[in-house]
């Protein structure tokens, strides 16, 4: 099964105290997690409002995230919502 995740799930790793259940779920399902370009843009816009080291750290995290997703293609079996 494939999962299309939103901003709240993807950004969980960046929290000071992330929910361990969300992190476990993401680890267990990493091969089947996808997102939309709108989610990436929303995260990027939020990062742009920041300053300093936090901004730099999150920009680097977002670059790694995008690289990990760029060549993944979900198995939609012909069905797209």
CORMO-V420148 format. One record per backbone hydrogen bond with DSSP energy under -0.5 kcal/mol. NH is the residue of the N-H (numbers start at 1). CO is the residue of the C=O. If there is no record, write none. Layout:
BEGIN
nh | co
NH | CO
NH | CO
END
This chain:
BEGIN
nh | co
3 | 32
5 | 3
5 | 34
9 | 6
10 | 6
11 | 7
12 | 9
13 | 10
14 | 11
15 | 12
18 | 15
20 | 18
23 | 19
24 | 20
25 | 21
26 | 22
27 | 23
28 | 24
29 | 25
30 | 27
32 | 29
33 | 30
34 | 3
40 | 36
41 | 37
42 | 38
43 | 39
44 | 40
45 | 41
46 | 42
47 | 43
48 | 44
49 | 45
49 | 46
50 | 47
55 | 51
56 | 52
57 | 53
58 | 54
59 | 55
60 | 56
61 | 57
62 | 58
63 | 59
64 | 60
65 | 61
66 | 62
67 | 63
68 | 64
69 | 65
69 | 66
70 | 66
72 | 69
76 | 74
79 | 76
80 | 78
END
